[in-house]
Amino acid sequence: ANRKMIEPLCVSAHSVAESVRAERPVTIWVLQQEFSPADETRLKTTLRPFPNVRLEVHPIDLSAFRGVKGLHGDAMTFARILLPDRMADQARRIVYLDADTLAVGGVEDLFDTSLEGCTIGAVSYEPLGASMEADFYRAQGVDLDQDGFNAGVMAIDVERWRKQSRTDEIVERVRAADQERTESDQPFLNVAFHDDFRPLRIRYNKRASPDQRLTAEQAADGILHFVGIPKPWDIGGKWLHKNYTLYEECRRQASVVPRSVPEIVRDDGVGRVAKGIVSGLRATMG
């Protein structure tokens, strides 16, 4: 994460810590850019009520992806490609979560679930041919009838990933692509693991989109993923995101101070703020 995501990151980390049993040791790794000492202190303070949780904050070098357009101009999402190599001496299995997720339950089960010999486990919403990146997959020679997956939540077999040199493979694919049009690493992960991932239950990655409110039953368990924009913590999220109250309840419970409007504009930029508002208005009117 980078510092503009510190608020939702704190809320997400708190939700993970709260969702696991008190007797189970948990290490939360955060790969970051631009964090200040105050940002790290906010994270530590958020997790202080959980003695079973250890926090590790590490800087990440994204020079391998220099020049990529990135998501909303931010290449931080590509950091997850480097995560298994960074954690090789720390863990044999990791659960990766985007900072825009809330863990109501299921983190322990996801960590313990069998990947049935695959390198990763992830939730599939649709076949590759139905995704926005279908042309990219077709150009890569991938069977479009195969399931694609959302990379916002993944269980990863670190040893298998490293034995197959997956990081080098994916980095090479990214470098070979049109850098100015490369926004996300998710298509590259889907190409790399189209035949090497175990589809998981929707419980582990429930889409909490701006335009579709989760039912009380859906929101009561699992890992909720705030896909799309605006996010609940964005300007206008209170009115434009139908799952705003889910996030707000967790933020208050975690005692995380929200960013002010000037801070959001400063961190995100006017263009990203405007894009989120327009997207939210379209969803509302639709």
Phi, psi and chi 1 to 4 in degrees:
 res  aa     phi    psi   chi1   chi2   chi3   chi4
   1 ALA       -  157.3      -      -      -      -
   2 ASN  -112.0  176.2   46.7   35.3      -      -
   3 ARG   -68.2  -19.9   58.1 -172.9  -38.1 -115.2
   4 LYS   -71.6  -11.5   66.7 -175.4  178.1 -177.5
   5 MET  -104.3   12.0  -71.7  -66.2  -70.7      -
   6 ILE   -62.8  -37.2 -171.0   65.6      -      -
   7 GLU   -63.4  -58.8  176.7 -161.3  -32.5      -
   8 PRO   -63.8  -29.4   20.5  -32.6      -      -
   9 LEU   -62.9  -44.7  173.9   61.5      -      -
  10 CYS   -60.9  -43.4  -73.9      -      -      -
  11 VAL   -64.7  -42.8  177.3      -      -      -
  12 SER   -64.1  -46.5  179.4      -      -      -
  13 ALA   -61.3  -41.3      -      -      -      -
  14 HIS   -62.1  -41.0 -175.4  -84.7      -      -
  15 SER   -65.1  -38.4   74.2      -      -      -
  16 VAL   -63.3  -49.0  169.8      -      -      -
  17 ALA   -60.3  -39.2      -      -      -      -
  18 GLU   -74.4  -24.2 -168.3  169.9   53.2      -
  19 SER   -83.9  -16.2   72.6      -      -      -
  20 VAL   -97.0  158.5  -60.1      -      -      -
  21 ARG   -66.7  145.0  -70.3  168.5  -64.8  154.8
  22 ALA   -62.7  -27.7      -      -      -      -
  23 GLU   -85.6   -1.7   62.9  -90.0   20.5      -
  24 ARG  -100.0  120.3 -178.0  157.0 -168.2  175.2
  25 PRO   -67.8  138.3   -6.2   16.4      -      -
  26 VAL  -135.4  135.5  176.1      -      -      -
  27 THR  -113.9  123.0  -60.2      -      -      -
  28 ILE  -102.3  115.4  -64.7  179.6      -      -
  29 TRP   -95.4  133.0  -96.1   59.7      -      -
  30 VAL  -123.4  119.1  174.7      -      -      -
  31 LEU   -94.5  128.6  -60.5 -178.2      -      -
  32 GLN  -138.3  158.6   58.7   84.1   15.6      -
  33 GLN  -129.7  138.5  -77.6 -168.1  -43.1      -
  34 GLU    73.3   10.4  -54.4  168.6  -11.2      -
  35 PHE   -66.2  138.7  -88.7   24.3      -      -
  36 SER   -95.1  165.1   66.8      -      -      -
  37 PRO   -55.0  -34.0  -28.0   36.2      -      -
  38 ALA   -66.1  -36.1      -      -      -      -
  39 ASP   -64.6  -44.8  -66.2  -32.5      -      -
  40 GLU   -63.2  -37.6  -69.5 -164.2   33.3      -
  41 THR   -63.5  -38.8  -61.8      -      -      -
  42 ARG   -60.3  -43.4  -71.8 -172.6   68.5 -177.1
  43 LEU   -63.2  -47.2  -95.1  173.8      -      -
  44 LYS   -62.4  -40.5  -68.2  175.6 -178.7  176.7
  45 THR   -64.4  -39.7  -59.0      -      -      -
  46 THR   -61.4  -35.7  -59.7      -      -      -
  47 LEU   -96.3   -0.2  -64.5  173.2      -      -
  48 ARG   -57.9  -34.0 -169.3  170.9  -66.3  155.5
  49 PRO   -68.7   -3.6  -19.9   33.2      -      -
  50 PHE  -118.0   92.0  -53.5   98.9      -      -
  51 PRO   -66.1  -17.9   21.3  -31.5      -      -
  52 ASN   -84.0   -3.5   60.9  -45.2      -      -
  53 VAL  -108.3  127.8  175.1      -      -      -
  54 ARG  -109.1  133.4 -178.8  163.3   61.7   99.5
  55 LEU  -106.3  131.7  174.0   66.9      -      -
  56 GLU  -127.0  122.3  -64.4 -151.2   15.9      -
  57 VAL  -114.1  123.6 -179.5      -      -      -
  58 HIS  -131.9  138.2  -62.9  -87.4      -      -
  59 PRO   -69.9  152.2   26.2  -33.6      -      -
  60 ILE  -126.6  133.8 -174.1   69.6      -      -
  61 ASP   -92.9  114.0  179.6    7.7      -      -
  62 LEU  -103.9   22.2  -65.4  178.2      -      -
  63 SER   -62.3  -23.6   58.7      -      -      -
  64 ALA   -63.5  -19.4      -      -      -      -
  65 PHE  -114.2   22.4  -52.6  108.0      -      -
  66 ARG   -60.3  129.8 -174.9  178.7  -69.0  114.7
  67 GLY   101.2  -14.6      -      -      -      -
  68 VAL   -71.2  147.5  -59.5      -      -      -
  69 LYS   -64.1  -45.0  179.6 -179.9  179.8 -179.4
  70 GLY    80.4  167.3      -      -      -      -
  71 LEU   -81.3  117.0 -168.1   61.4      -      -
  72 HIS    55.0   35.8  -50.0  -57.7      -      -
  73 GLY    79.8   11.5      -      -      -      -
  74 ASP  -122.3  122.7 -175.5   -2.3      -      -
  75 ALA   -90.9    8.4      -      -      -      -
  76 MET   -60.1  -30.2 -168.8   66.1 -153.6      -
  77 THR   -59.4  -25.3 -178.1      -      -      -
  78 PHE   -71.9  -10.3  -70.1   83.6      -      -
  79 ALA   -61.5  -29.7      -      -      -      -
  80 ARG   -66.6  -21.9   58.6 -171.3  161.9 -165.3
  81 ILE   -63.5  -32.0  -64.3  173.1      -      -
  82 LEU   -88.4  -12.2  -50.8  176.8      -      -
  83 LEU   -59.4  -47.7 -175.4   58.7      -      -
  84 PRO   -60.0  -38.9  -27.5   37.8      -      -
  85 ASP   -67.7  -38.0  -77.5   -3.0      -      -
  86 ARG   -65.4  -29.6  -74.4  -66.8  -57.8  -88.1
  87 MET  -104.2   13.4  -65.0 -167.6   64.0      -
  88 ALA   -57.4  -35.5      -      -      -      -
  89 ASP   -90.6   -0.1  -62.0  -30.7      -      -
  90 GLN  -107.1  -32.5  -55.7  -71.5  -32.4      -
  91 ALA  -158.1  149.8      -      -      -      -
  92 ARG   -93.0  -22.4  -61.5  173.5   61.0 -175.2
  93 ARG  -136.9  136.7  164.2   77.7   68.8   90.1
  94 ILE  -132.8  152.4   57.7  177.6      -      -
  95 VAL  -109.2  117.6  168.9      -      -      -
  96 TYR   -94.9  132.8  168.3   83.4      -      -
  97 LEU  -130.2  132.0  -59.8  173.6      -      -
  98 ASP   -62.3  156.5  -86.0   -7.0      -      -
  99 ALA   -72.1  -10.8      -      -      -      -
 100 ASP   -99.8   37.2   58.5   -3.8      -      -
 101 THR  -119.5  156.6   56.0      -      -      -
 102 LEU  -126.1  129.4  -72.3  178.1      -      -
 103 ALA   -98.1  101.0      -      -      -      -
 104 VAL   -83.6  -27.7 -176.6      -      -      -
 105 GLY  -179.3  170.0      -      -      -      -
 106 GLY    97.7   -9.0      -      -      -      -
 107 VAL   -65.3  -45.3  172.8      -      -      -
 108 GLU   -62.9  -44.6  -72.3 -172.6   72.4      -
 109 ASP   -62.8  -38.9  -67.1  -20.7      -      -
 110 LEU   -65.1  -42.2  178.1   54.3      -      -
 111 PHE   -61.9  -37.6 -175.6   88.1      -      -
 112 ASP   -87.4  -13.8  -66.0  -25.8      -      -
 113 THR   -67.9  146.5 -165.5      -      -      -
 114 SER   -74.0  136.5  170.2      -      -      -
 115 LEU   -93.5    2.4  -61.9 -176.6      -      -
 116 GLU    52.8   43.0  -60.4  179.6   -8.6      -
 117 GLY    84.4   -0.2      -      -      -      -
 118 CYS   -89.6  164.1  -65.0      -      -      -
 119 THR   -79.0  -37.8  -58.5      -      -      -
 120 ILE  -133.9  159.8   67.6  170.8      -      -
 121 GLY  -123.2  137.3      -      -      -      -
 122 ALA  -158.5  163.7      -      -      -      -
 123 VAL   -90.2  135.0  170.8      -      -      -
 124 SER  -104.4  132.5  175.6      -      -      -
 125 TYR  -101.8  -25.1  -62.2  139.3      -      -
 126 GLU  -166.6  162.1   59.0 -167.5    4.5      -
 127 PRO   -69.9  158.8   23.2  -32.2      -      -
 128 LEU   -58.1  -35.0  -65.9  172.7      -      -
 129 GLY   -68.7  -16.4      -      -      -      -
 130 ALA   -95.7   -1.9      -      -      -      -
 131 SER   -86.2  166.3   72.4      -      -      -
 132 MET   -67.0  -19.7  -64.7  177.3   60.9      -
 133 GLU   -98.2   21.2  -64.5   83.0   13.8      -
 134 ALA   -56.4  -40.2      -      -      -      -
 135 ASP   -62.9  -38.9  -70.8  -18.1      -      -
 136 PHE   -63.3  -45.2  172.0   78.3      -      -
 137 TYR   -65.6  -37.4  -63.3  131.8      -      -
 138 ARG   -63.2  -41.8 -175.2  178.5  -66.2  106.8
 139 ALA   -66.1  -27.1      -      -      -      -
 140 GLN   -84.7   -2.8  -63.4  -66.3  -42.8      -
 141 GLY    77.2   22.9      -      -      -      -
 142 VAL   -89.4  142.7  178.1      -      -      -
 143 ASP   -65.1  115.6 -178.0   -3.7      -      -
 144 LEU   -71.7  -11.9  -61.3 -176.0      -      -
 145 ASP   -83.3  -10.6  -68.7  -30.9      -      -
 146 GLN   -73.7  152.9  -71.2 -172.9  -51.7      -
 147 ASP   -68.0  138.3  -72.2  -26.1      -      -
 148 GLY   -96.5  174.7      -      -      -      -
 149 PHE  -141.7  155.0   60.9   86.7      -      -
 150 ASN   -90.8  127.6 -178.0  -80.1      -      -
 151 ALA   -90.0    8.4      -      -      -      -
 152 GLY   -70.9  -21.9      -      -      -      -
 153 VAL  -137.8  122.8  179.5      -      -      -
 154 MET  -143.2  142.1  -64.8 -175.4  -69.8      -
 155 ALA   -98.2  130.0      -      -      -      -
 156 ILE  -125.3  128.9  -57.8  174.5      -      -
 157 ASP   -84.7  101.1 -177.9  -31.4      -      -
 158 VAL   -62.8  -43.5  174.5      -      -      -
 159 GLU   -63.0  -45.4  -70.0 -175.0  -20.5      -
 160 ARG   -65.3  -41.8 -177.6  176.4  169.3   88.1
 161 TRP   -55.5  -47.3  178.0  -61.8      -      -
 162 ARG   -73.6  -37.2  -62.2 -168.0   74.0 -118.9
 163 LYS   -61.1  -31.7  -76.5  179.5 -178.9  178.1
 164 GLN   -92.2    4.1  -62.5  177.0  -17.3      -
 165 SER    52.7   45.0  -58.2      -      -      -
 166 ARG   -66.2  -36.1  -69.3  -63.0 -160.1  171.4
 167 THR   -60.4  -49.7  -63.1      -      -      -
 168 ASP   -60.0  -41.7  -68.8  -18.6      -      -
 169 GLU   -59.4  -47.5  171.9 -166.0  -19.9      -
 170 ILE   -71.8  -40.1  -60.9  169.0      -      -
 171 VAL   -59.8  -41.0  168.6      -      -      -
 172 GLU   -63.5  -39.5  -72.3  179.0    8.5      -
 173 ARG   -64.6  -41.4  -72.3 -176.6 -176.6  -86.2
 174 VAL   -63.8  -44.1  173.3      -      -      -
 175 ARG   -65.5  -29.0  -73.7  175.9  170.7  169.6
 176 ALA   -80.1  -13.2      -      -      -      -
 177 ALA   -84.1  171.4      -      -      -      -
 178 ASP   -72.5  104.6 -177.3  -12.1      -      -
 179 GLN   -59.8  -37.2  -58.3  -70.7  -76.2      -
 180 GLU   -72.5  -11.6  -66.2 -176.6   -1.9      -
 181 ARG  -113.4   -0.4  -61.4  179.4   61.5 -174.7
 182 THR   -86.5  106.2  -58.6      -      -      -
 183 GLU   -97.4  -36.7  -64.7 -173.3   -7.6      -
 184 SER  -136.2  153.7  170.7      -      -      -
 185 ASP   -84.8  -11.8   61.5  -33.5      -      -
 186 GLN   -58.4  -42.8 -177.0  166.4  -71.7      -
 187 PRO   -60.7  -36.3  -24.5   35.3      -      -
 188 PHE   -70.7  -36.0  -61.3   94.0      -      -
 189 LEU   -65.7  -38.8  -72.2  165.3      -      -
 190 ASN   -66.1  -37.5  -91.5  -85.4      -      -
 191 VAL   -66.0  -44.6  170.0      -      -      -
 192 ALA   -65.3  -36.4      -      -      -      -
 193 PHE  -117.3   22.4  -62.7  107.7      -      -
 194 HIS   -60.7  -26.5   68.6  -83.6      -      -
 195 ASP  -117.6   19.4   57.0   -4.4      -      -
 196 ASP  -142.0   36.2 -170.6   22.3      -      -
 197 PHE  -134.4  146.9   88.4   96.4      -      -
 198 ARG   -95.8  119.9 -177.8 -166.7  170.8 -169.1
 199 PRO   -64.5  130.1  -19.8   32.5      -      -
 200 LEU  -106.5  165.2  -59.4  176.3      -      -
 201 ARG   -61.2  148.7  -66.6  166.1   52.5 -163.8
 202 ILE   -60.1  -20.7 -162.9   70.9      -      -
 203 ARG   -52.1  -31.6  177.3 -167.1 -174.2 -155.8
 204 TYR   -88.3   -0.4  -61.3  119.3      -      -
 205 ASN  -165.0   78.4 -167.3  -19.8      -      -
 206 LYS   -89.7  121.8  -64.2 -178.9  179.4  179.1
 207 ARG   -70.7  120.9  -71.7 -173.7  -72.2 -168.4
 208 ALA  -110.7   83.2      -      -      -      -
 209 SER   -86.6  163.5   59.0      -      -      -
 210 PRO   -61.8  -29.6  -21.4   32.7      -      -
 211 ASP  -104.6    3.2   59.9  -16.2      -      -
 212 GLN  -138.1  110.4 -172.3  169.1   -3.2      -
 213 ARG   -76.5  129.8 -177.5  177.8  -70.6  107.0
 214 LEU   -69.8  144.9  -65.9  178.8      -      -
 215 THR   -72.4  164.1   66.2      -      -      -
 216 ALA   -59.3  -37.9      -      -      -      -
 217 GLU   -66.2  -43.1 -177.7  179.2    2.5      -
 218 GLN   -64.2  -36.7  -69.9  171.2  -32.3      -
 219 ALA   -82.7   -6.1      -      -      -      -
 220 ALA   -83.8   -9.9      -      -      -      -
 221 ASP  -155.6  155.9  179.1   56.4      -      -
 222 GLY    95.4 -169.4      -      -      -      -
 223 ILE  -108.4  117.7  -60.7  172.0      -      -
 224 LEU   -94.3  135.6  -45.5 -177.6      -      -
 225 HIS  -123.6  115.3 -171.5 -176.0      -      -
 226 PHE   -82.1   82.8  -65.7  107.0      -      -
 227 VAL   -80.9  158.9  -62.6      -      -      -
 228 GLY    74.4 -178.8      -      -      -      -
 229 ILE  -132.3  152.2   56.3  172.9      -      -
 230 PRO   -74.8  159.5   31.0  -37.0      -      -
 231 LYS   -85.4  161.2  -54.5  -66.9 -173.4 -177.3
 232 PRO   -59.2  -28.3  -24.5   34.4      -      -
 233 TRP   -90.1    0.2   49.6   89.4      -      -
 234 ASP   -77.7  164.1  -75.6  -17.3      -      -
 235 ILE   -60.6  127.8  -66.2  174.6      -      -
 236 GLY    87.8   -7.4      -      -      -      -
 237 GLY   -59.0  -33.3      -      -      -      -
 238 LYS   -59.7  -33.2 -178.9  175.8 -178.3  177.9
 239 TRP  -104.1  -24.1  -59.2  -81.3      -      -
 240 LEU  -104.6   -8.8  -59.6  175.1      -      -
 241 HIS  -112.8  119.1 -158.3  -65.1      -      -
 242 LYS   -71.7  -10.6  -68.1 -173.0  176.6 -179.6
 243 ASN  -111.5   21.7  -65.9  -69.2      -      -
 244 TYR   -57.1  -42.7  169.6   80.8      -      -
 245 THR   -64.3  -29.9   54.8      -      -      -
 246 LEU   -62.3  -45.8  -64.7  176.9      -      -
 247 TYR   -68.1  -44.5  172.6   79.1      -      -
 248 GLU   -62.9  -38.5 -178.0   61.9    9.7      -
 249 GLU   -62.5  -41.5  -72.2  174.0    4.7      -
 250 CYS   -70.1  -37.0  -70.4      -      -      -
 251 ARG   -63.0  -44.8 -175.7 -164.7   66.1   76.7
 252 ARG   -65.1  -40.2  -69.6  177.9 -179.4  -86.1
 253 GLN   -64.3  -33.9 -170.9  170.1    3.0      -
 254 ALA   -84.3   -4.8      -      -      -      -
 255 SER    57.0   40.2  -60.3      -      -      -
 256 VAL   -93.0  126.9  173.8      -      -      -
 257 VAL   -77.1  127.7  177.6      -      -      -
 258 PRO   -74.1  155.7   28.2  -34.9      -      -
 259 ARG   -70.5  147.1  -71.2 -173.9  -60.6  168.0
 260 SER   -78.2  164.9   65.9      -      -      -
 261 VAL   -58.4  -46.6  169.2      -      -      -
 262 PRO   -59.8  -36.6  -26.1   35.9      -      -
 263 GLU   -66.4  -40.4  -72.8  174.0  -32.1      -
 264 ILE   -63.6  -45.6  -65.0  174.6      -      -
 265 VAL   -63.3  -41.7  174.1      -      -      -
 266 ARG   -63.2  -45.4  178.6 -160.1   65.7 -161.5
 267 ASP   -77.2  -43.2  -65.6  -18.2      -      -
 268 ASP   -89.3  -28.5  -64.1    1.4      -      -
 269 GLY    92.1  150.1      -      -      -      -
 270 VAL   -61.8  -39.2  174.4      -      -      -
 271 GLY   -61.4  -46.5      -      -      -      -
 272 ARG   -66.6  -39.1  166.1   62.6  178.5   80.5
 273 VAL   -62.0  -47.8  170.1      -      -      -
 274 ALA   -63.6  -39.5      -      -      -      -
 275 LYS   -62.3  -41.0 -172.3  174.6 -178.1 -179.5
 276 GLY   -65.3  -42.5      -      -      -      -
 277 ILE   -64.8  -46.1  -66.8  173.1      -      -
 278 VAL   -61.3  -43.5  169.6      -      -      -
 279 SER   -62.1  -40.9  178.9      -      -      -
 280 GLY   -66.5  -40.2      -      -      -      -
 281 LEU   -65.0  -39.9  -71.7  171.4      -      -
 282 ARG   -62.8  -41.9  -74.4  175.4  177.0  167.9
 283 ALA   -65.7  -39.4      -      -      -      -
 284 THR   -65.8  -44.3  -59.4      -      -      -
 285 MET   -72.6  -27.1  -68.4 -174.4  -67.9      -
 286 GLY   -72.7      -      -      -      -      -
